Amino acid sequence: MERSLADAQLQAAAAPAVDFRILPDATVIKIGGQSVIDRGRAAVYPLVDEIVAARGKHQLLIGTGAGTRARHLYSIAASLKLPAGVLTQLGASVADQNAAMLGQLLAKHGVSSISGPASHRCRSTSPRCTRSSSAGCRPMPSGHPWPLIR
């Protein structure tokens, strides 16, 4: 049986469920690709300053979106009738590029950008790495945890 998440019966059944915070001390920040990163230096540099200032008070979990470049790739891939899995990989690669750019801007402040299996290895083996890293958001779950910034 298939149901929409807007289904009234499903919403009524889910309403009494208690929220479970996986990382209760983490503050999640999602940096939009189109709304922030695509706007360039004028939007990104002040944001970098805010992230650096917030690091002292908060554990930050930072992700980045894909933005306009991904939408352009989606358009081309759809016109070529490429499968949905290819579209997902293309969008994820742009989000990873944005995470890498943001990570490079934050590097002088001790924050590095990591992605893919490396982020899982880093999180599980190096406490220092989890205190200072960022990762890209993906259109589909990637199966590995995002690292934390302290």
Legacy VTK file of the C-alpha trace (Angstrom):
# vtk DataFile Version 3.0
C-alpha trace
ASCII
DATASET POLYDATA
POINTS 150 float
0.000 0.000 0.000
1.333 3.440 -0.899
0.406 6.580 1.033
1.306 10.202 0.856
3.009 11.826 3.836
0.063 14.253 3.768
-2.403 11.371 4.393
-4.599 12.355 7.375
-4.641 8.842 8.861
-0.849 8.581 8.666
-0.398 12.018 10.260
-2.806 11.125 13.074
-0.875 7.914 13.763
2.462 9.750 13.801
1.313 12.740 15.885
1.712 11.118 19.345
5.241 9.899 18.564
7.951 11.574 20.635
10.796 13.233 18.713
14.125 11.466 19.158
17.153 13.712 18.877
20.020 11.669 17.476
22.618 14.331 18.318
20.924 16.374 21.047
23.805 18.812 21.516
24.266 19.564 17.825
23.005 22.661 16.046
22.271 21.822 12.405
22.999 24.418 9.740
22.118 23.811 6.107
23.752 26.323 3.785
21.605 26.667 0.678
23.360 26.315 -2.640
21.071 28.620 -4.571
20.094 30.915 -1.704
23.611 31.489 -0.348
26.586 29.938 -2.149
25.477 30.869 -5.671
25.283 34.515 -4.536
29.066 34.553 -4.185
31.504 36.310 -1.919
29.079 38.978 -0.691
26.840 36.300 0.838
29.372 33.608 1.758
32.119 35.588 3.519
29.844 37.088 6.211
28.390 33.607 6.736
31.882 32.176 7.254
32.483 34.844 9.909
29.210 33.884 11.651
30.107 30.181 11.606
33.531 30.892 13.094
31.950 33.024 15.830
29.350 30.342 16.609
31.932 27.549 16.913
32.890 28.651 20.398
29.355 28.290 21.742
27.797 25.513 19.649
28.542 22.096 18.197
27.698 22.683 14.558
26.581 20.164 11.982
26.943 21.911 8.629
25.657 20.748 5.274
25.483 22.443 1.896
22.917 22.293 -0.866
23.551 22.038 -4.578
22.058 25.182 -6.089
21.746 26.431 -9.644
24.556 24.320 -11.086
22.685 21.157 -10.037
19.453 22.407 -11.582
21.325 22.998 -14.846
22.771 19.471 -14.671
19.310 18.022 -13.926
17.904 19.787 -16.984
20.621 18.443 -19.282
20.448 14.922 -17.811
16.639 14.846 -18.105
16.786 15.961 -21.733
19.216 13.082 -22.360
16.734 10.755 -20.579
19.347 9.633 -18.068
18.101 7.462 -15.175
17.135 8.975 -11.805
20.221 7.444 -10.153
22.450 9.477 -12.461
20.528 12.638 -11.582
21.080 11.905 -7.888
24.819 11.466 -8.357
25.075 14.682 -10.368
23.223 16.694 -7.715
25.280 15.165 -4.921
28.517 16.050 -6.680
27.518 19.729 -6.844
26.567 19.751 -3.133
29.958 18.183 -2.391
31.665 20.898 -4.472
29.879 23.559 -2.428
30.936 21.820 0.792
34.521 21.736 -0.457
34.457 25.459 -1.271
32.974 26.306 2.122
35.519 24.007 3.781
38.371 25.789 2.025
37.108 29.143 3.286
36.824 27.732 6.820
40.199 25.919 6.693
42.178 28.819 8.150
39.852 28.583 11.163
40.540 24.864 11.656
37.521 23.524 9.765
37.997 21.055 6.918
35.573 19.680 4.358
35.218 15.919 4.161
32.747 13.746 2.277
31.865 10.209 1.338
33.361 7.257 3.201
36.126 9.509 4.544
33.634 11.335 6.757
32.538 8.065 8.331
36.114 6.939 8.973
37.026 10.346 10.343
34.044 10.442 12.685
34.636 6.965 14.055
38.408 7.183 14.522
39.353 10.779 15.256
37.617 12.990 17.819
39.678 15.961 16.604
38.349 15.540 13.092
34.717 15.530 14.228
35.197 18.852 15.997
36.251 20.652 12.846
34.703 19.453 9.629
31.810 20.086 7.267
30.079 17.920 4.690
27.739 18.347 1.739
24.059 17.446 1.883
22.911 14.901 -0.660
19.533 14.603 -2.369
19.350 10.973 -1.167
20.605 9.621 2.178
24.217 8.577 1.839
24.394 6.244 4.821
27.270 7.944 6.612
27.029 10.439 9.484
27.891 14.075 9.133
30.761 15.241 11.290
30.425 17.887 13.981
32.198 21.212 14.327
33.164 22.519 17.763
LINES 1 151
150 0 1 2 3 4 5 6 7 8 9 10 11 12 13 14 15 16 17 18 19 20 21 22 23 24 25 26 27 28 29 30 31 32 33 34 35 36 37 38 39 40 41 42 43 44 45 46 47 48 49 50 51 52 53 54 55 56 57 58 59 60 61 62 63 64 65 66 67 68 69 70 71 72 73 74 75 76 77 78 79 80 81 82 83 84 85 86 87 88 89 90 91 92 93 94 95 96 97 98 99 100 101 102 103 104 105 106 107 108 109 110 111 112 113 114 115 116 117 118 119 120 121 122 123 124 125 126 127 128 129 130 131 132 133 134 135 136 137 138 139 140 141 142 143 144 145 146 147 148 149
